[in-house]
Amino acid sequence: MNEMTPLARVPRERKPDWIRVKAPTSVGFAETKAMMRRLNLNTVCEEAACPNIGECWTKKHATVMILGDTCTRACAFCNVKTGMPRAVDLSEPQHTADAAAELGLEHIVITSVDRDDLPDGGAAQFVRVIEALRRTTPTTTIEILTPDFRNKAQAAVESIVEAGPDVYNHNLETVPRLYPTIRPGARYYASLRLLESVKRHDPSIFTKSGVMLGLGEERLEIHQVMDDMRSADIDFLTMGQYLQPTPRHAKVAEFVTPKAFDAYAGIARAKGFLLVASSPLTRSSYHAGDDFAKLRANRDAKLAQTGSGRAQA
């Protein structure tokens, strides 16, 4: 069993007013939770202690976390439990599709734990989930948030791309300097190359990545991450505040203000991202369906503008 990267037990700072959310109490929340239990599905909303769970589950939007609830890594920011996972559940793909149908989802986000114990890192399960969704709810658009498939063949990523998700997300999480302490099992440039390879294999798939702020990064380091993402032709950038899930996790170095998030968003848009979501409570799958509609509209507008420019030339 992997142990969490050693960190001192540090008290969690009091959250500023702009980061606080109400406890979930709605009927919709209870119904979503009951359905997930009935279908034996895990969600990153619960496992990662997302602050937006009340809002999203009330609207019956949930991010399914496949390949079990136990991760083979122990990142210093993540609340998902670490250890030796169970065998892959082959009923999980159809259960995921059943959940999408029951919730009436127009857009679904699928993520997973890291499965370094599997030869393909779990890529085949992503493919099976995508195929089950296409069969069961063919009009539902599909967004996946994958691990980095460290030390796995490039074929693992290519098999997922060939299955045809609408959005391929893989989060860089933080700046390269902080990887040894915050994301020790991953490699910054390997993650960039993964996203670049998705675009190279199928340019029609939207690519997406996110970073957490408040871990001790410097402003110019974030600007460089934006440049690296654009060099990899990433379409969509998300930026949110890191929140310390337990005293054993990395401490919050700073609560970044909403004004600062807005400033970062302006810089990112100027660098050419099709879409930017940047606020303290932004998370990878927060408002994902609405954002997907914006992504398509923005790309169509960009293509129309490019075509107009060529016609004039």
N, C-alpha and C positions, 0 to 999 in steps of 0.2 A: 504493500500500500504506500502510495506516494505521500510524503508529508508536505505540508504547506511551507513555502520558503520562510525561514525563520524571521520573524518580526516581533519586536517587543509588543507586549500587550499595552496598547495606548488608549486612553479615554477618547471617545468620540466627541467631537466638538458640537456645540449646539448649532442646529441648522438655522440659517437666516430665514426670514419670513417668506422670501420668494421660492424657497425649496420645499416648504411644508405642504402636505396634501392630507385630505380627509380620509379617515379609515373607511374601507368599503363596507357598505351596509345594504345596498340595493337588492331588489328581487332578481334583476338581471345578473348581478354578480353571483348570487347563490345558484341560479340556474346553470350558468356557465361552469361553475365549479363542480356541480353535481354531474353534468354531462361528461366532463373530463374524467371524473372518477369512474363513471359507468363504462367508459370506453378504454379505461386503463391507460390514459395518455398523460404524459408529463408536459409541463409548460415552463418556459424560461421565465415567464411572468412571476411564477411562484418560486422556482428554484433560485433565481437571481435576485429575489426580493425587489422587483421593479416598483418604483414609486407610483407608476401610472396604472397599476393593476385595477384599482377601483373604477377609474374612468373607462378603461378599455373593456373590462369584463361586463360592466353595466351595458355597454353597447354590443356585447357578445362578440368582441374581437379578442382572440387569444393567439399567442405564438406557441405553436407546438414544438416541443423539444424531443426529437427522436433519438434512438439508440440508447435509451435508458436515462437514468437520473444520476449516474455516477461517472465522473470524468477521470481520465488517466493522468491529467496534469493538475497542477496546484498553483494557478496564477494568484498573485498577491491582491488582486482587486475583486476576484470572483467568489460568489457565495455558493456556487454549485459544489456538492460534496465530491471528495476525491477518494479513489480507491480502485479496486478491481471490479469492473462492470460485469453484469450478468450477460448471458448469451443474447444475441440479437433476437428481438421479438418479431417474427415474420407476419404476425397479424397487425402490427403497428401501421403499415402503409394504408390498409383498408380502413382501419379505425380512424386514421387521420382524415381520409376522404369522407368517411361517414360524418365526422364532426363538422367538416366544412359544409356538407350538404344540410345537416341539421341546423347549423347556425345561419345558413343562407349567405355564406361569405362570397363577396365579389372578388376579394383579394385575400390570400392567405400567406402567412410567413412561417417558414419551417426552418428551425435551427437544430443544433445537436450539441451534445457533449463531445469532447475530443475522445477518439477511440484509437489510441496508438497501438492497442493490442490486436487490432484487426489488420489483415494484410493490405486492405485497400483503405484503411482509416474510416470505413463506414460509407464510402461513396456509393456502393451498390444499394444501400438502404435509401439514400436520397433519391436514386433513380427509381426504385420501387414506389416510393411515396409520390413522386411526380407522375408516374404512370397511373397509379391508382386515382389520383386527383383528376387526371385527364379523362379517365373512363367514367368516373362517378359524377364529377361536377365540371364538365368541359368548358363552361364559360368563366370559371374562376381563374383569375390570373395568379401566378405562383411566384413568390419571392423566397429565395433560400439564403440562409446565413450559415456558411460552412466554416469548419475549422481549417487549418492550413495544410492538412494531410502531410505533415512533416515526414520526410524520408520515404514517401510513397511515390509510386510511378506517376508520371504526368498523365497516364491513362486514367487515373482515378478522377482527376478534375475533368478531363475530356469526356468521360462517360456521363457525367452530370450535365455538362454543357450540351451534349448531344440529345439528352432527354428533353431539353427545351424549356427551362424555367424562363420566366419573363424578366426577372431581376436576379443577379448573382451578387450577393453581399458577403464580404469578408472584412472584418474590422482590423485595422492596424492598432487600435486601442490607445497608443501613446507615441511619444517621440523616440527615436532610436536610442538616445542616451539612457532612457529609463527601462529599456527592455530587460537588462540583467536582473533588476529587482522587481519589476512589475509583471513582466511576461517572460520569465526565464526559459520556458520550454519552446519559445518561438524565435523566429529570426525576421527582423523587419524587412529586409530586402527580399527574402523568400516570399513573404506575404504580398509584397508589391508585384513580384513576378507572377504569382498566382493570378492576381486580378488582370494583369497585362495579358496573360495567356488566354483568359476567358474571351477578351475582346478580339484577340488574334484569331481564335478558333471560330467565333461567331459574333461579328460586329453588331448584330441586331439585338443582342441581350444587353440590357442596362447593367452597368456595374456600379457598385455602391460600397462605401467604406465609412467607418466612423472612428472618432477619437474621443477620449474622455479628457476633460480639463480639470485642473485642481490637484494634480499629482506631483507638481513641482517643475513642470515644463516652463520654458521661457517662450516669450512671444515670438521671437524670430525662429525658434525651433518649430513652432506650429506653422509658421509661414512656409518653412522648408518642406514640412510634411505635405502641405497643400500643393506645392510645386511638384513633389515626387508623385503625388496622386494624379495630377494632370499629365505628367509625363507618361504615366501608365494608362492614360485615357479613361480615368474613372469619371463617371457621369454625376454621381450623387454623393455629397459629403454630409454626414451627420456629426454634430458636436453637442455633447452634454456634460453636465457636472458629475464628476466622480463622487460617489457617496460610500463611506466606509461601512460595509455590512456588519462587521463584528469587530471587537477590539483586537482580534488576531490578524486582521487584514491591514493593508497599507493605510497609513493615516492620510486624511485630507490635508494637503499642504495649503490650499486656498479655496475659498468659496468665490468662484468667479461671478461677477455681477451680470445681470441681464444686459446692461449697457455694453459690457465687454464682449458678451456673446454676439450682440448685434454688430459690433465693430468687426469681429472675426468673420461674420457672415458676409458683410460688405466686401471685405478683401477676397474671400473665396469666390464670390460671384464675379468679381473683376478678373479673377484668374481663369474663368471660363467654365466652371462647373454648370451643368444643366440645371441642377437644383441643389440648394443648401438648406438644411434644417439645423438651426443653432439656437439653443436656449438651455437654461439649467436643467429642465426636465426632459429634454430630447433624449430619446433612446432609439436604437436601430429600427425597431418595428412600430414606434409610436406614430399614429396617423399614416401608416404605410399605404393603405388603400388610396387615400386622398393624394398622397405624395406620388403614387404611381400614375394617377391621372395627370398630375402636373408634369411629371417627367415626359410622358408621351406628348402632351401639348407643347412643351418647350422644345422637344426634338423636332416635332413637325414644323414649328415656327422657324427653327434654325435652318431646317432643310429648305423650307420655302424661301427664306431670305437668301440662302446660298444659291438656290436655283435662279432667283431673280437677279442676283448679282452677275451670274454667268451669262444670263440672257442679255443683260445690258452691255456686258463686255463684248 
